[in-house]
Amino acid sequence: MGTADDGVAAARAGDESAFTALVERHQRELRVHCYRMTGSLEEAEDLVQETFLRAWKNLDGFAGRSTFRAWLYRIATNACLDALDGRARRALPHHVEGPSDPRAGRPPRTDIAWLQPFPDRLAPADAQPEAVAVARETIELTFLAAIQRLPPRQRAVLILRDVLGWPARQTAEHLDGSVASVNSALQRARATMREHLPERRLDWRAAAEPTPRERAVLRRYMDAVEHADVTAMAGLLAEDVRTTMPPYPMWFQGRGAVLAALAEGWNPASPAYVGRFAMLPAAANRQPAAAAYLREPSSPVYRAAAIGVLRIEGDLIVEATAFHDPGLFPAFGLPLELPSAHR
């Protein structure tokens, strides 16, 4: 079996297949890295391709002073910083305005860059060595939403130092800065993260699959949605639960507000009735998740509606984020329609 050095030599000699084999080893972890930086699955995909294009064009500049993997991370980080220059940070509805009246609907807002979920199927498998780059911290939405609060350079420093575990000197070299500037940026970034992470999450934890107890809550949640059972849902929600549904700007704080909104949307006699739902389990951001399909009153099929990602504590849902973007479903390996007989 050839070594990485052999692959680099062959790629430098113009062997595109050797170069492709080199970069594809790191494609999944670089996708996660770009997602952390941007908060967007779509942008992450584009930036990984930009990273590979820059690497191919500048292969002669790889002097071997670092590993090929570290060199790719340097290119990817700078590609992300270029893309983020001057852009508004990605957000969730509760970052934009106060809680909403559950009786008042609002149209989607397309003028805001919304945070997107990440399919676990696109991350490195746990058995792969590069999975450590993912498992060293969470890619939960809580972390992603908090890190979006940071200026892009602080975001890069925090990820390289605290997520990937790079030493200050290596981080400084990759960002063309000094060790002092990196350490200063890291201190400011950590302080901001602690301001915006929820209580008991002041230190981000290693990512893990949802626990059996969390999966049990998810099953009960899916069943309550499919049966439009407001009473069952009430038993699953924490008193201070928060629900958001980008790109819709409204969001609800507290069990009472959430149940009031559901009662309107699930009641066939209500003017706000949306239809019936079918649910499939999903895997997003290492959290319990489900795909919701909606069958409108006049429709014979269930159509992709939203990817719902839950945060569960003590067997109760404390946060639910429903990403209403059917365009995300293929990335999760999910169909766009289900037959009406699904239920």
N, C-alpha and C positions, 0 to 999 in steps of 0.2 A: 504494500500500500504506500502511495506517495505521501510525502510530508507536505505541510503547508508551504515550506520553503520551495519545494519542488513545484507546487502549484503557482506560487508567485513568479518563479523563474519562467515557467511556461506561459503564464499570462503576459509577462513583460515581452515575451517573444512573439506576442500577437495571438496566442491561443485563447479565443473567446470562450470556448467550452471549459477550459481550465479556470478562467476567471469566474465564470458562472458558478462552477462548483465551489470555488472559494467563498464567494459572497453568499450563496444560498445557505451555507452552514449557519450564518448569522442573521438570516432574514427575519426570523420570528422574534428574536430578542430586540433587534433594531426597530421592528414595528412597534413593540411595546414601549421602547425608549421614545420614539417619536410621538406616540400617543400620549405618554406622560407629559411631554413637552407642550403639546398642542391642545390636548383634550378632545381631539377629533380623530375618529377612525379613518375617515376619508382622507384627511390631510396626512395622516401617518403613512397610509399606503403610498401616496404620491411622494412623500419625502424619502421613503426607503428607496424608491426607484431613482429619485434625484441623487441620493447618496451613492448608489451603485454607478450611476452615470458619471458623477464627479470622480469616483475612485478609478474607473476605467480610464478617464481622460488624464488623470494625474498619477497613474501607477508608477511612473518613473520617479515620482517624488517620495515614494515609500522607501525609506532608507534602512528599515529593519531595526531602528533604535527602540521601537516598541513592537508589540505583537500586531499582527495584521488585524485582529479583532479590535484592539484599542485604536488603531488607525481609522478603522471604519466608524467607530464611535465618535472620534473627533470630527470626521466629515459629517456624520449625521447630526451631531449637536450644532455645528455651525450652519448646516442647511436649515435646521429648525429655527435658529436665531435669525437667520436671514428672512425666513418666512414670517416670523412673528414681529419683525420690525414695524412699528407703527400700527399694529393691529390691536383691536379691542380684545380683552381676554374673553374666553368662553365662560358661560355662566349657566346657572339654573334659575328658574323663575323667582325663587325666594332671594336671590341676589339683586333682583331688578326692582321689585316693589313689595309692598306689604301684603299680608294675607287677604284673600278674596272673599267676597260674599258668595256662599254656596248656591244661592238662588240666581246668580247672574252669570251667564255664559259670556265668553270672550272669544273672538277669532284668533287664530294663530298669529304670531309676530315673526315676520321673516327678516326684520331689520336687526335682529340680535343673533350673535354667534352662540348657539347653544352647545353645551357639553354633550358628548355622545358616549354611549356605552361601548364596551370592548368585548368581543366574543372570546371566551376562554379557548375555543378550538383553534384560534390563531396564535395563541401564546405557546412558548416552548413546552413540550411535554415534561412532566416531572422527572422522568428518567433521563432526560438530556442534560449534559453538564451546564449548558447555558441557561437552564431553568433557574439556576441560583440567582441570576440577574433579576428574575421576576419574584422569586420566593423571599428575597431579602427584605421586602416590604410589601405592603398591600397595594393592589391597584384598585382598591375599593373606590366607589364614587366619592366617599367622604374625603379621602386623600386627594383625589383628582380635583375636586372642587376647591379644596384648600390651596393646592399648589398653583392653581390658576390665579390666585391672588398675588402671586409674586411677580415682579418684573422678570422678563425672560432670562436675563443673565443670572439672577439669583436662583431662578428655577433650575437652570442648567447646573449651577454649582451644587445645589442641594441634591439633585439626582445623582450627579457624578460622585459626590462625597458620601452621602448618607444612604443612597439606594445601591449604587454599584460598589461602594466601598473603596474608591480610588483615593490614594494619598493626596495631600494638598499640592505637592510639587507636580505630580502628574496632571492633576486637574488644571493647575495654573498653565502648564505647557500647552494643554489642549485648548485652552481658552485664550491663549496669548496674553496672559496677565501675570501678576506677581503672586507669590504665596501669601503675602500680607493682604492683598486685595481679595483673594479667594477666601481666606479665613474671615475677613470682615463681612463679605457677602453671605457666607454660611451662617454667621451669627445672626445677621438681620433676617435671613430666610427662616431659620429655626424659630425665632421670636414671632414672626408673622404666622407661621404654621400653628404655633401653640394658641394663638388668638382665635384661629378659625376652625381648629379641629374640635369635635364635640368633647364633652366631659368624658373622662376615662380613656380618651384616645390621644393623650398628649404625646405619647410615644407610639409611632406607627409600628404595627406588629407584622410578623411574617405572614404572607398570604397562605391560605389553606382552603381546601374545599369546604363547602357548607357542611355543618355537622348534621348527624341524623335528626337531632331535635329541630334544627332549622329547616330541614327538608320536610319534616312532619308539619311544621307551621305552613310551609309553602303549599303542601298538598291541601290543607284545610282552606287556605286562601284561594287557591284555584277552584276548589269546589264551591266556595261561597260566591265567587264571581260567576261561575257557570249557572248556578241556581238562583242568582240575583237575591241572595239571602242576606239581608241587611243585619238581621239578628246574629247570624253566625259571624259576620264580619266584625260586629261590635265586640265579640269575644276575642278577636285576634289583634285589635288595635290598642296600642298604648294610649294613655290619657292625653299625652302631648304629641301624638303622632303628627308627622308632616307629610303631605302628599303633593307632588309636583307632576306636571305633564307637558314638558316642552314638546313642540313649540308654542303651546297655549301658555299665555303669561300668568293665568290665575293659578293660585295654589292655596291649600287649605291647612290650617294649623289647628290641631286638637281633634279628638275623637268625634265630638258633636258636629263640628263643621264638615268633617269627612263623611260621616253617615248621612247628614242632610243632603249633601251633593249626590251621594250614591242613591238615596231614596228617590230623588228626582229623576236621575238618569235611568234607573232600573224599573221604574213604575210605568207599565204600558198605558196607564190612564193620564200620565203627566205630559204636558206639552214638550217637556225636555227629554222625553223617552228616546233612547238611542238605539235600542234593539237588544238582542241576546248575544252572549259571549260564549266562545269555546276557548279553552286554554291548553297550551302545550308547555311542558317544562323547557327551560332554556338554561344557558350557562354564560353568565356575564360578570365580568369584574370580580371573579372569585366570590360572588354573592349569590344567595338564592334568587332565582329569576324565572319569569314565565313569559311566554308569548301569548298575547290576547288577540283573538280573531272576532270580528264583529259581524253579525248578520242583521242588517237593517230590516225593518218590517217588510219592505217590498222585495227583499233579495232572497234568492234560493240558496246562496252559499255564504259561508263565513269568509270574510276577507281580512288580510293582515291589518292590524290596527296599531298595536304598541308592544314594545319590549318593556316589561315591568321588572325593575330591580329593587329588591327589598333589603332593608337593614333590620335585623332582628336582635333583640336583647331580652333575655329572660322569657323566652317563648312568646314575646309580643312584638308586633311590627312597630318600629319607631320611625321608620321612614320608608316611603314607597315612591319611586321615580318611574313614571311611565313615559317612555320615549315614543311619541306618536309619529313614527317615520317608517312606513312600510318599506322604504328603500333600504333599510338596515337588515331586513329579514334574510336575504340571501347570504350575507356575511356570517350569519348565525347558523347557516345550513337549514333554514326553516322555509317551508312552502309559503306562497303568497295567498293561497286559498285552501279552505277545508270544505268538504262536502257537508250539506246540511245534516246528513245522517251521523256526523261525528259525535254529536251528543246523544 
